[in-house]
Amino acid sequence: MSQDNMIKFECTVCKTVNYFSHKNKKILKTRLELKKYCKHCNTSTLHKETK
């Protein structure tokens, strides 16, 4: 697995990086936004892709 396909997901509420994933950057040009559980906020919040 190459590191150039790795992306980080950051919580929009508390700004902590909670999740890591892979993405095909040739197909998906826009940044991903997923609703995931944040252990710091104790709720499901919107997580955005960061660099």
VMD Tcl script that draws the C-alpha trace (Angstrom):
set ca {
  {0.00 0.00 0.00}
  {1.35 3.35 -0.96}
  {1.22 6.40 1.25}
  {0.16 8.76 -1.53}
  {-3.37 7.29 -1.51}
  {-3.82 7.80 2.24}
  {-6.23 10.47 3.43}
  {-7.05 11.79 6.92}
  {-10.50 12.62 8.28}
  {-10.81 15.52 10.72}
  {-13.79 16.23 12.95}
  {-15.45 19.54 12.08}
  {-16.44 20.22 15.70}
  {-13.30 19.53 17.76}
  {-10.74 19.52 14.87}
  {-9.06 16.22 15.83}
  {-7.89 13.66 13.28}
  {-9.74 10.43 14.04}
  {-9.80 8.29 10.91}
  {-7.50 7.29 8.04}
  {-8.54 5.80 4.73}
  {-7.51 5.24 1.09}
  {-8.82 7.05 -1.96}
  {-8.26 6.79 -5.68}
  {-7.25 10.38 -6.44}
  {-7.51 9.92 -10.22}
  {-11.23 9.14 -10.03}
  {-12.35 11.19 -7.03}
  {-11.25 14.81 -7.38}
  {-13.38 16.37 -4.64}
  {-12.76 16.05 -0.91}
  {-14.79 13.48 0.98}
  {-17.20 14.33 3.77}
  {-18.52 11.52 5.95}
  {-20.59 11.40 9.09}
  {-18.57 9.33 11.55}
  {-18.33 8.81 15.29}
  {-15.93 11.08 17.17}
  {-14.68 9.70 20.48}
  {-13.78 13.18 21.75}
  {-17.24 14.66 21.10}
  {-19.08 11.40 21.95}
  {-21.43 11.92 18.99}
  {-21.57 11.30 15.28}
  {-20.26 14.41 13.57}
  {-19.27 15.42 10.07}
  {-15.67 14.50 9.21}
  {-13.90 16.17 6.31}
  {-10.87 15.04 4.40}
  {-7.66 16.94 5.15}
  {-4.19 16.93 3.65}
}
mol new
graphics top color blue
foreach p $ca { graphics top sphere $p radius 0.5 }
foreach p [lrange $ca 0 end-1] q [lrange $ca 1 end] { graphics top cylinder $p $q radius 0.2 }
display resetview
